[in-house]
Amino acid sequence: MFGDMLSKLQEAQQKMQEGKQKLGSVIIDGEAGNGQVKVSVTGNREVKAISIDNQLMAPDKKEELEDLLITALNRALKNAEDAYEEEMKGLAGGMLGGLGL
């Protein structure tokens, strides 16, 4: 009984890992301002690129602004991921507790 349960948990963990790897190779695009701002992220919510039309800012600050936006977005996305994982830990603990483990 416990061996079967352990096997199922290991299988679920493997599937989650495979899903994360697959999502890491998927690129999702978004845009705003009729294409003046474009963002590309992976399925794992990692920002890969940001493009801002020169009409929105001074051209000599364009690269600096793009770098800062990437940094800020990645930090926010990391925080969101941490909160998601913390929530999932709570759910997993509740499920295991319900099994008498």
Distance bins in CASP14 RR format, pairs under 12 A and 6 or more apart:
PFRMAT RR
TARGET T0000
AUTHOR 0000-0000-0000
RMODE 2
METHOD distances of the structure
MODEL  1
1 7 0 0 0 0 0 1 0 0 0 0 0
1 8 0 0 0 0 0 1 0 0 0 0 0
1 99 0 0 0 0 0 1 0 0 0 0 0
1 101 0 0 0 0 0 1 0 0 0 0 0
2 8 0 0 0 0 0 1 0 0 0 0 0
2 9 0 0 0 0 0 1 0 0 0 0 0
2 99 0 0 0 0 1 0 0 0 0 0 0
2 100 0 0 0 0 0 1 0 0 0 0 0
2 101 0 0 0 0 1 0 0 0 0 0 0
3 9 0 0 0 0 1 0 0 0 0 0 0
3 10 0 0 0 0 1 0 0 0 0 0 0
3 11 0 0 0 0 0 1 0 0 0 0 0
4 10 0 0 0 0 0 1 0 0 0 0 0
4 11 0 0 0 0 0 1 0 0 0 0 0
5 11 0 0 0 0 0 1 0 0 0 0 0
5 12 0 0 0 0 0 1 0 0 0 0 0
5 95 0 0 0 0 0 1 0 0 0 0 0
5 96 0 0 0 0 1 0 0 0 0 0 0
5 99 1 0 0 1 0 0 0 0 0 0 0
5 100 0 0 0 0 0 1 0 0 0 0 0
5 101 0 0 0 0 1 0 0 0 0 0 0
6 12 0 0 0 0 0 1 0 0 0 0 0
6 13 0 0 0 0 0 1 0 0 0 0 0
6 96 0 0 0 0 0 1 0 0 0 0 0
6 99 0 0 0 0 0 1 0 0 0 0 0
6 101 0 0 0 0 0 1 0 0 0 0 0
7 13 0 0 0 0 0 1 0 0 0 0 0
7 14 0 0 0 0 0 1 0 0 0 0 0
8 14 0 0 0 0 0 1 0 0 0 0 0
8 15 0 0 0 0 0 1 0 0 0 0 0
8 95 0 0 0 0 0 1 0 0 0 0 0
8 99 0 0 0 0 0 1 0 0 0 0 0
9 15 0 0 0 0 0 1 0 0 0 0 0
9 16 0 0 0 0 0 1 0 0 0 0 0
9 92 0 0 0 0 1 0 0 0 0 0 0
9 93 0 0 0 0 0 1 0 0 0 0 0
9 95 0 0 0 0 0 1 0 0 0 0 0
9 96 0 0 0 0 1 0 0 0 0 0 0
9 99 0 0 0 0 0 1 0 0 0 0 0
9 101 0 0 0 0 0 1 0 0 0 0 0
10 16 0 0 0 0 0 1 0 0 0 0 0
10 17 0 0 0 0 0 1 0 0 0 0 0
11 17 0 0 0 0 0 1 0 0 0 0 0
11 18 0 0 0 0 0 1 0 0 0 0 0
12 18 0 0 0 0 0 1 0 0 0 0 0
12 19 0 0 0 0 0 1 0 0 0 0 0
12 88 0 0 0 0 0 1 0 0 0 0 0
12 92 0 0 0 0 1 0 0 0 0 0 0
12 95 0 0 0 0 0 1 0 0 0 0 0
13 19 0 0 0 0 0 1 0 0 0 0 0
13 20 0 0 0 0 0 1 0 0 0 0 0
13 92 0 0 0 0 0 1 0 0 0 0 0
14 20 0 0 0 0 0 1 0 0 0 0 0
14 21 0 0 0 0 0 1 0 0 0 0 0
15 21 0 0 0 0 0 1 0 0 0 0 0
15 22 0 0 0 0 0 1 0 0 0 0 0
16 22 0 0 0 0 0 1 0 0 0 0 0
16 23 0 0 0 0 0 1 0 0 0 0 0
16 85 0 0 0 0 0 1 0 0 0 0 0
16 88 0 0 0 0 1 0 0 0 0 0 0
16 92 0 0 0 0 0 1 0 0 0 0 0
17 23 0 0 0 0 0 1 0 0 0 0 0
17 24 0 0 0 0 0 1 0 0 0 0 0
17 44 0 0 0 0 0 1 0 0 0 0 0
18 24 0 0 0 0 0 1 0 0 0 0 0
18 25 0 0 0 0 0 1 0 0 0 0 0
19 25 0 0 0 0 0 1 0 0 0 0 0
19 26 0 0 0 0 0 1 0 0 0 0 0
19 42 0 0 0 0 0 1 0 0 0 0 0
19 43 0 0 0 0 1 0 0 0 0 0 0
19 44 0 0 0 0 1 0 0 0 0 0 0
20 26 0 0 0 0 0 1 0 0 0 0 0
20 42 0 0 0 0 0 1 0 0 0 0 0
20 43 0 0 0 0 1 0 0 0 0 0 0
20 44 1 0 0 1 0 0 0 0 0 0 0
20 45 0 0 0 0 0 1 0 0 0 0 0
20 46 0 0 0 0 0 1 0 0 0 0 0
20 81 0 0 0 0 0 1 0 0 0 0 0
20 85 0 0 0 0 0 1 0 0 0 0 0
21 42 0 0 0 0 0 1 0 0 0 0 0
21 43 0 0 0 0 0 1 0 0 0 0 0
21 44 0 0 0 0 1 0 0 0 0 0 0
22 42 0 0 0 0 0 1 0 0 0 0 0
22 43 0 0 0 0 1 0 0 0 0 0 0
22 44 0 0 0 0 1 0 0 0 0 0 0
23 41 0 0 0 0 0 1 0 0 0 0 0
23 42 1 0 0 1 0 0 0 0 0 0 0
23 43 1 0 1 0 0 0 0 0 0 0 0
23 44 1 0 1 0 0 0 0 0 0 0 0
23 45 0 0 0 0 1 0 0 0 0 0 0
23 46 0 0 0 0 1 0 0 0 0 0 0
23 81 0 0 0 0 0 1 0 0 0 0 0
24 41 0 0 0 0 1 0 0 0 0 0 0
24 42 1 0 1 0 0 0 0 0 0 0 0
24 43 1 0 1 0 0 0 0 0 0 0 0
24 44 1 0 1 0 0 0 0 0 0 0 0
24 45 0 0 0 0 1 0 0 0 0 0 0
24 46 1 0 0 1 0 0 0 0 0 0 0
24 48 0 0 0 0 1 0 0 0 0 0 0
25 42 1 0 0 1 0 0 0 0 0 0 0
25 43 0 0 0 0 1 0 0 0 0 0 0
25 44 0 0 0 0 1 0 0 0 0 0 0
25 46 0 0 0 0 0 1 0 0 0 0 0
25 48 0 0 0 0 0 1 0 0 0 0 0
26 40 0 0 0 0 0 1 0 0 0 0 0
26 41 0 0 0 0 1 0 0 0 0 0 0
26 42 1 0 0 1 0 0 0 0 0 0 0
26 43 1 0 1 0 0 0 0 0 0 0 0
26 44 0 0 0 0 1 0 0 0 0 0 0
26 45 0 0 0 0 0 1 0 0 0 0 0
26 46 0 0 0 0 0 1 0 0 0 0 0
26 48 0 0 0 0 0 1 0 0 0 0 0
27 38 0 0 0 0 0 1 0 0 0 0 0
27 39 0 0 0 0 0 1 0 0 0 0 0
27 40 1 0 1 0 0 0 0 0 0 0 0
27 41 1 0 0 1 0 0 0 0 0 0 0
27 42 1 0 0 1 0 0 0 0 0 0 0
27 43 1 0 0 1 0 0 0 0 0 0 0
27 44 0 0 0 0 0 1 0 0 0 0 0
27 45 0 0 0 0 0 1 0 0 0 0 0
27 46 0 0 0 0 0 1 0 0 0 0 0
27 47 0 0 0 0 0 1 0 0 0 0 0
27 48 1 0 0 1 0 0 0 0 0 0 0
27 49 0 0 0 0 1 0 0 0 0 0 0
28 38 0 0 0 0 0 1 0 0 0 0 0
28 39 0 0 0 0 1 0 0 0 0 0 0
28 40 1 0 0 1 0 0 0 0 0 0 0
28 41 1 0 1 0 0 0 0 0 0 0 0
28 42 1 0 0 1 0 0 0 0 0 0 0
28 43 1 0 1 0 0 0 0 0 0 0 0
28 44 0 0 0 0 0 1 0 0 0 0 0
28 45 0 0 0 0 1 0 0 0 0 0 0
28 46 0 0 0 0 0 1 0 0 0 0 0
28 47 0 0 0 0 0 1 0 0 0 0 0
28 48 0 0 0 0 1 0 0 0 0 0 0
28 49 0 0 0 0 0 1 0 0 0 0 0
29 35 0 0 0 0 0 1 0 0 0 0 0
29 37 0 0 0 0 0 1 0 0 0 0 0
29 38 1 0 0 1 0 0 0 0 0 0 0
29 39 1 0 0 1 0 0 0 0 0 0 0
29 40 1 0 1 0 0 0 0 0 0 0 0
29 41 0 0 0 0 1 0 0 0 0 0 0
29 42 0 0 0 0 0 1 0 0 0 0 0
29 43 0 0 0 0 0 1 0 0 0 0 0
29 47 0 0 0 0 0 1 0 0 0 0 0
29 48 0 0 0 0 1 0 0 0 0 0 0
29 49 0 0 0 0 1 0 0 0 0 0 0
29 50 0 0 0 0 0 1 0 0 0 0 0
29 51 0 0 0 0 1 0 0 0 0 0 0
30 36 0 0 0 0 0 1 0 0 0 0 0
30 37 0 0 0 0 1 0 0 0 0 0 0
30 38 1 0 0 1 0 0 0 0 0 0 0
30 39 1 0 1 0 0 0 0 0 0 0 0
30 40 1 0 0 1 0 0 0 0 0 0 0
30 41 0 0 0 0 1 0 0 0 0 0 0
30 47 0 0 0 0 0 1 0 0 0 0 0
30 48 0 0 0 0 0 1 0 0 0 0 0
30 49 0 0 0 0 0 1 0 0 0 0 0
30 50 0 0 0 0 0 1 0 0 0 0 0
30 51 0 0 0 0 0 1 0 0 0 0 0
31 37 1 0 0 1 0 0 0 0 0 0 0
31 38 1 0 1 0 0 0 0 0 0 0 0
31 39 1 0 0 1 0 0 0 0 0 0 0
31 40 0 0 0 0 1 0 0 0 0 0 0
31 49 0 0 0 0 0 1 0 0 0 0 0
31 50 0 0 0 0 0 1 0 0 0 0 0
31 51 0 0 0 0 1 0 0 0 0 0 0
31 52 0 0 0 0 0 1 0 0 0 0 0
31 53 0 0 0 0 0 1 0 0 0 0 0
32 38 0 0 0 0 1 0 0 0 0 0 0
32 39 0 0 0 0 1 0 0 0 0 0 0
32 50 0 0 0 0 0 1 0 0 0 0 0
32 51 0 0 0 0 0 1 0 0 0 0 0
32 52 0 0 0 0 1 0 0 0 0 0 0
32 53 0 0 0 0 0 1 0 0 0 0 0
32 56 0 0 0 0 0 1 0 0 0 0 0
33 39 0 0 0 0 0 1 0 0 0 0 0
33 51 0 0 0 0 0 1 0 0 0 0 0
33 52 0 0 0 0 0 1 0 0 0 0 0
33 53 0 0 0 0 1 0 0 0 0 0 0
33 55 0 0 0 0 0 1 0 0 0 0 0
33 56 0 0 0 0 1 0 0 0 0 0 0
34 53 0 0 0 0 1 0 0 0 0 0 0
34 55 0 0 0 0 0 1 0 0 0 0 0
34 56 0 0 0 0 0 1 0 0 0 0 0
35 51 0 0 0 0 1 0 0 0 0 0 0
35 52 0 0 0 0 1 0 0 0 0 0 0
35 53 1 0 0 1 0 0 0 0 0 0 0
35 55 0 0 0 0 0 1 0 0 0 0 0
35 56 0 0 0 0 0 1 0 0 0 0 0
36 50 0 0 0 0 0 1 0 0 0 0 0
36 51 0 0 0 0 1 0 0 0 0 0 0
36 52 1 0 0 1 0 0 0 0 0 0 0
36 53 1 1 0 0 0 0 0 0 0 0 0
36 54 0 0 0 0 1 0 0 0 0 0 0
36 55 1 0 0 1 0 0 0 0 0 0 0
36 56 1 0 1 0 0 0 0 0 0 0 0
36 57 0 0 0 0 0 1 0 0 0 0 0
37 49 0 0 0 0 0 1 0 0 0 0 0
37 50 1 0 0 1 0 0 0 0 0 0 0
37 51 1 0 0 1 0 0 0 0 0 0 0
37 52 1 0 1 0 0 0 0 0 0 0 0
37 53 1 0 0 1 0 0 0 0 0 0 0
37 54 0 0 0 0 0 1 0 0 0 0 0
37 55 0 0 0 0 0 1 0 0 0 0 0
37 56 1 0 0 1 0 0 0 0 0 0 0
37 57 0 0 0 0 0 1 0 0 0 0 0
37 62 0 0 0 0 0 1 0 0 0 0 0
37 65 0 0 0 0 0 1 0 0 0 0 0
37 66 0 0 0 0 0 1 0 0 0 0 0
37 69 0 0 0 0 1 0 0 0 0 0 0
37 73 0 0 0 0 0 1 0 0 0 0 0
38 47 0 0 0 0 0 1 0 0 0 0 0
38 48 0 0 0 0 0 1 0 0 0 0 0
38 49 1 0 0 1 0 0 0 0 0 0 0
38 50 1 0 0 1 0 0 0 0 0 0 0
38 51 1 0 1 0 0 0 0 0 0 0 0
38 52 0 0 0 0 1 0 0 0 0 0 0
38 53 0 0 0 0 1 0 0 0 0 0 0
38 56 0 0 0 0 0 1 0 0 0 0 0
38 66 0 0 0 0 0 1 0 0 0 0 0
38 69 0 0 0 0 0 1 0 0 0 0 0
39 45 0 0 0 0 0 1 0 0 0 0 0
39 46 0 0 0 0 0 1 0 0 0 0 0
39 47 1 0 0 1 0 0 0 0 0 0 0
39 48 0 0 0 0 1 0 0 0 0 0 0
39 49 1 0 0 1 0 0 0 0 0 0 0
39 50 1 0 1 0 0 0 0 0 0 0 0
39 51 1 0 0 1 0 0 0 0 0 0 0
39 52 0 0 0 0 1 0 0 0 0 0 0
39 66 0 0 0 0 0 1 0 0 0 0 0
39 69 0 0 0 0 1 0 0 0 0 0 0
39 70 0 0 0 0 1 0 0 0 0 0 0
39 72 0 0 0 0 0 1 0 0 0 0 0
39 73 1 0 0 1 0 0 0 0 0 0 0
39 74 0 0 0 0 0 1 0 0 0 0 0
39 77 0 0 0 0 0 1 0 0 0 0 0
40 46 0 0 0 0 1 0 0 0 0 0 0
40 47 1 0 0 1 0 0 0 0 0 0 0
40 48 1 0 1 0 0 0 0 0 0 0 0
40 49 1 0 1 0 0 0 0 0 0 0 0
40 50 1 0 0 1 0 0 0 0 0 0 0
40 51 0 0 0 0 1 0 0 0 0 0 0
40 70 0 0 0 0 0 1 0 0 0 0 0
40 73 0 0 0 0 0 1 0 0 0 0 0
41 47 1 0 1 0 0 0 0 0 0 0 0
41 48 1 0 0 1 0 0 0 0 0 0 0
41 49 0 0 0 0 1 0 0 0 0 0 0
41 50 0 0 0 0 1 0 0 0 0 0 0
41 70 0 0 0 0 0 1 0 0 0 0 0
41 73 0 0 0 0 1 0 0 0 0 0 0
41 74 0 0 0 0 1 0 0 0 0 0 0
41 76 0 0 0 0 0 1 0 0 0 0 0
41 77 1 0 0 1 0 0 0 0 0 0 0
41 80 0 0 0 0 0 1 0 0 0 0 0
42 48 1 0 0 1 0 0 0 0 0 0 0
42 49 0 0 0 0 0 1 0 0 0 0 0
42 74 0 0 0 0 0 1 0 0 0 0 0
42 77 0 0 0 0 0 1 0 0 0 0 0
42 81 0 0 0 0 0 1 0 0 0 0 0
43 77 0 0 0 0 0 1 0 0 0 0 0
43 81 0 0 0 0 0 1 0 0 0 0 0
44 74 0 0 0 0 0 1 0 0 0 0 0
44 77 0 0 0 0 1 0 0 0 0 0 0
44 78 0 0 0 0 0 1 0 0 0 0 0
44 80 0 0 0 0 0 1 0 0 0 0 0
44 81 0 0 0 0 1 0 0 0 0 0 0
44 84 0 0 0 0 0 1 0 0 0 0 0
45 73 0 0 0 0 1 0 0 0 0 0 0
45 74 0 0 0 0 1 0 0 0 0 0 0
45 75 0 0 0 0 0 1 0 0 0 0 0
45 76 0 0 0 0 1 0 0 0 0 0 0
45 77 1 0 1 0 0 0 0 0 0 0 0
45 78 0 0 0 0 1 0 0 0 0 0 0
45 79 0 0 0 0 0 1 0 0 0 0 0
45 80 1 0 0 1 0 0 0 0 0 0 0
45 81 1 0 0 1 0 0 0 0 0 0 0
45 82 0 0 0 0 0 1 0 0 0 0 0
45 83 0 0 0 0 0 1 0 0 0 0 0
45 84 0 0 0 0 1 0 0 0 0 0 0
46 70 0 0 0 0 0 1 0 0 0 0 0
46 73 0 0 0 0 1 0 0 0 0 0 0
46 74 1 0 0 1 0 0 0 0 0 0 0
46 75 0 0 0 0 0 1 0 0 0 0 0
46 76 0 0 0 0 0 1 0 0 0 0 0
46 77 1 0 0 1 0 0 0 0 0 0 0
46 78 0 0 0 0 1 0 0 0 0 0 0
46 80 0 0 0 0 0 1 0 0 0 0 0
46 81 0 0 0 0 1 0 0 0 0 0 0
47 66 0 0 0 0 0 1 0 0 0 0 0
47 67 0 0 0 0 0 1 0 0 0 0 0
47 68 0 0 0 0 0 1 0 0 0 0 0
47 69 0 0 0 0 1 0 0 0 0 0 0
47 70 1 0 1 0 0 0 0 0 0 0 0
47 71 0 0 0 0 1 0 0 0 0 0 0
47 72 0 0 0 0 1 0 0 0 0 0 0
47 73 1 0 1 0 0 0 0 0 0 0 0
47 74 1 0 1 0 0 0 0 0 0 0 0
47 75 0 0 0 0 1 0 0 0 0 0 0
47 76 0 0 0 0 1 0 0 0 0 0 0
47 77 1 0 0 1 0 0 0 0 0 0 0
47 78 0 0 0 0 0 1 0 0 0 0 0
47 80 0 0 0 0 0 1 0 0 0 0 0
48 70 0 0 0 0 1 0 0 0 0 0 0
48 73 0 0 0 0 0 1 0 0 0 0 0
48 74 0 0 0 0 1 0 0 0 0 0 0
48 77 0 0 0 0 0 1 0 0 0 0 0
49 66 0 0 0 0 1 0 0 0 0 0 0
49 67 0 0 0 0 0 1 0 0 0 0 0
49 69 0 0 0 0 0 1 0 0 0 0 0
49 70 1 0 0 1 0 0 0 0 0 0 0
49 73 0 0 0 0 0 1 0 0 0 0 0
49 74 0 0 0 0 0 1 0 0 0 0 0
50 56 0 0 0 0 0 1 0 0 0 0 0
50 62 0 0 0 0 0 1 0 0 0 0 0
50 63 0 0 0 0 0 1 0 0 0 0 0
50 65 0 0 0 0 1 0 0 0 0 0 0
50 66 1 0 1 0 0 0 0 0 0 0 0
50 67 0 0 0 0 1 0 0 0 0 0 0
50 68 0 0 0 0 1 0 0 0 0 0 0
50 69 1 0 1 0 0 0 0 0 0 0 0
50 70 1 0 1 0 0 0 0 0 0 0 0
50 71 0 0 0 0 0 1 0 0 0 0 0
50 72 0 0 0 0 0 1 0 0 0 0 0
50 73 1 0 0 1 0 0 0 0 0 0 0
50 74 0 0 0 0 0 1 0 0 0 0 0
51 62 0 0 0 0 1 0 0 0 0 0 0
51 63 0 0 0 0 0 1 0 0 0 0 0
51 65 0 0 0 0 0 1 0 0 0 0 0
51 66 1 0 0 1 0 0 0 0 0 0 0
51 69 0 0 0 0 0 1 0 0 0 0 0
51 70 0 0 0 0 0 1 0 0 0 0 0
52 58 0 0 0 0 0 1 0 0 0 0 0
52 59 0 0 0 0 0 1 0 0 0 0 0
52 61 0 0 0 0 1 0 0 0 0 0 0
52 62 1 0 0 1 0 0 0 0 0 0 0
52 63 0 0 0 0 1 0 0 0 0 0 0
52 64 0 0 0 0 0 1 0 0 0 0 0
52 65 1 0 0 1 0 0 0 0 0 0 0
52 66 1 0 0 1 0 0 0 0 0 0 0
52 67 0 0 0 0 0 1 0 0 0 0 0
52 68 0 0 0 0 0 1 0 0 0 0 0
52 69 1 0 0 1 0 0 0 0 0 0 0
52 70 0 0 0 0 0 1 0 0 0 0 0
53 59 0 0 0 0 0 1 0 0 0 0 0
53 62 0 0 0 0 1 0 0 0 0 0 0
53 65 0 0 0 0 0 1 0 0 0 0 0
53 66 0 0 0 0 0 1 0 0 0 0 0
54 60 0 0 0 0 0 1 0 0 0 0 0
54 61 0 0 0 0 0 1 0 0 0 0 0
54 62 1 0 0 1 0 0 0 0 0 0 0
54 63 0 0 0 0 0 1 0 0 0 0 0
54 65 0 0 0 0 0 1 0 0 0 0 0
54 66 0 0 0 0 0 1 0 0 0 0 0
55 62 0 0 0 0 0 1 0 0 0 0 0
56 62 0 0 0 0 1 0 0 0 0 0 0
56 65 0 0 0 0 1 0 0 0 0 0 0
56 66 0 0 0 0 0 1 0 0 0 0 0
56 69 0 0 0 0 0 1 0 0 0 0 0
57 63 0 0 0 0 0 1 0 0 0 0 0
57 64 0 0 0 0 1 0 0 0 0 0 0
57 65 1 0 1 0 0 0 0 0 0 0 0
57 66 0 0 0 0 1 0 0 0 0 0 0
57 68 0 0 0 0 0 1 0 0 0 0 0
57 69 0 0 0 0 0 1 0 0 0 0 0
58 64 0 0 0 0 1 0 0 0 0 0 0
58 65 0 0 0 0 1 0 0 0 0 0 0
59 65 0 0 0 0 0 1 0 0 0 0 0
59 66 0 0 0 0 0 1 0 0 0 0 0
61 67 0 0 0 0 0 1 0 0 0 0 0
61 68 0 0 0 0 1 0 0 0 0 0 0
61 69 0 0 0 0 0 1 0 0 0 0 0
62 68 0 0 0 0 0 1 0 0 0 0 0
62 69 0 0 0 0 0 1 0 0 0 0 0
63 69 0 0 0 0 0 1 0 0 0 0 0
63 70 0 0 0 0 0 1 0 0 0 0 0
64 70 0 0 0 0 0 1 0 0 0 0 0
64 71 0 0 0 0 0 1 0 0 0 0 0
65 71 0 0 0 0 0 1 0 0 0 0 0
65 72 0 0 0 0 0 1 0 0 0 0 0
66 72 0 0 0 0 0 1 0 0 0 0 0
66 73 0 0 0 0 0 1 0 0 0 0 0
67 73 0 0 0 0 0 1 0 0 0 0 0
67 74 0 0 0 0 0 1 0 0 0 0 0
68 74 0 0 0 0 0 1 0 0 0 0 0
68 75 0 0 0 0 0 1 0 0 0 0 0
69 75 0 0 0 0 0 1 0 0 0 0 0
69 76 0 0 0 0 0 1 0 0 0 0 0
70 76 0 0 0 0 0 1 0 0 0 0 0
70 77 0 0 0 0 0 1 0 0 0 0 0
71 77 0 0 0 0 0 1 0 0 0 0 0
71 78 0 0 0 0 0 1 0 0 0 0 0
72 78 0 0 0 0 0 1 0 0 0 0 0
72 79 0 0 0 0 0 1 0 0 0 0 0
73 79 0 0 0 0 0 1 0 0 0 0 0
73 80 0 0 0 0 0 1 0 0 0 0 0
74 80 0 0 0 0 0 1 0 0 0 0 0
74 81 0 0 0 0 0 1 0 0 0 0 0
75 81 0 0 0 0 0 1 0 0 0 0 0
75 82 0 0 0 0 0 1 0 0 0 0 0
76 82 0 0 0 0 0 1 0 0 0 0 0
76 83 0 0 0 0 0 1 0 0 0 0 0
77 83 0 0 0 0 0 1 0 0 0 0 0
77 84 0 0 0 0 0 1 0 0 0 0 0
78 84 0 0 0 0 0 1 0 0 0 0 0
78 85 0 0 0 0 0 1 0 0 0 0 0
79 85 0 0 0 0 0 1 0 0 0 0 0
79 86 0 0 0 0 0 1 0 0 0 0 0
80 86 0 0 0 0 0 1 0 0 0 0 0
80 87 0 0 0 0 0 1 0 0 0 0 0
81 87 0 0 0 0 0 1 0 0 0 0 0
81 88 0 0 0 0 0 1 0 0 0 0 0
82 88 0 0 0 0 0 1 0 0 0 0 0
82 89 0 0 0 0 0 1 0 0 0 0 0
83 89 0 0 0 0 0 1 0 0 0 0 0
83 90 0 0 0 0 0 1 0 0 0 0 0
84 90 0 0 0 0 0 1 0 0 0 0 0
84 91 0 0 0 0 0 1 0 0 0 0 0
85 91 0 0 0 0 0 1 0 0 0 0 0
85 92 0 0 0 0 0 1 0 0 0 0 0
86 92 0 0 0 0 0 1 0 0 0 0 0
86 93 0 0 0 0 0 1 0 0 0 0 0
87 93 0 0 0 0 0 1 0 0 0 0 0
87 94 0 0 0 0 0 1 0 0 0 0 0
88 94 0 0 0 0 0 1 0 0 0 0 0
88 95 0 0 0 0 0 1 0 0 0 0 0
89 95 0 0 0 0 0 1 0 0 0 0 0
89 96 0 0 0 0 0 1 0 0 0 0 0
90 96 0 0 0 0 1 0 0 0 0 0 0
90 97 0 0 0 0 0 1 0 0 0 0 0
91 97 0 0 0 0 0 1 0 0 0 0 0
91 98 0 0 0 0 0 1 0 0 0 0 0
92 98 0 0 0 0 0 1 0 0 0 0 0
92 99 0 0 0 0 0 1 0 0 0 0 0
92 101 0 0 0 0 0 1 0 0 0 0 0
93 99 0 0 0 0 1 0 0 0 0 0 0
93 100 0 0 0 0 0 1 0 0 0 0 0
93 101 0 0 0 0 1 0 0 0 0 0 0
94 100 0 0 0 0 0 1 0 0 0 0 0
94 101 0 0 0 0 1 0 0 0 0 0 0
95 101 0 0 0 0 1 0 0 0 0 0 0
END
